[in-house]
Every structure is written in structure tokens, then in C-alpha cells.
């Protein structure tokens, strides 16, 4: 999916699978970082690109990583979550 979008504003690609951290995406050549980097880099918005796990990921972003920014779910069209959700 990343191969089909403009990446100018994309600063970080995150995956909680530690086996993927440090690897690069095949087309866009972005390095995969662990979720802890979201806070370390002061990211203000996250686009969740895993439709099967989007609610779980959004919940983890808020509770486990204390992410207070905007979360956008990309599965089935883009949905912006309420920051208090």
C-alpha cells in the first residue's frame, strides 16, 4: 500500500513485530522502527495500515505508548479517531 502513496510527509514507519524492525520496505525503502520511536520523535499523527488489527493498534497507541496525537485508520476508507477515544 505504501508504494501507491506520496511519502513526502511520512517520517516514520513503525511495526511492533521486532523481527521487522531494522528491515526496509521493498519499494519505498523505508526503515521499519519500533513503536517506541513514535514518542521519541514527537510524531503528531499515525496512519494505521493494518485493517485486521486497526482497533487493537489504536488502543495500544493510546494505552501502551501514551500517544495523544491523531490516529487515522486506513482500512475500508480513512477514518480519523477522536483523540479522547
Secondary structure, DSSP 8 states (H G I E B T S, - for coil): -GGGS--TT---EE-S-TTTTT-B-TTT--BEE-THHHHHTT--EEEE--GGGHHHHHHHHHHTS---SEEEE-TTS-EE--TT-
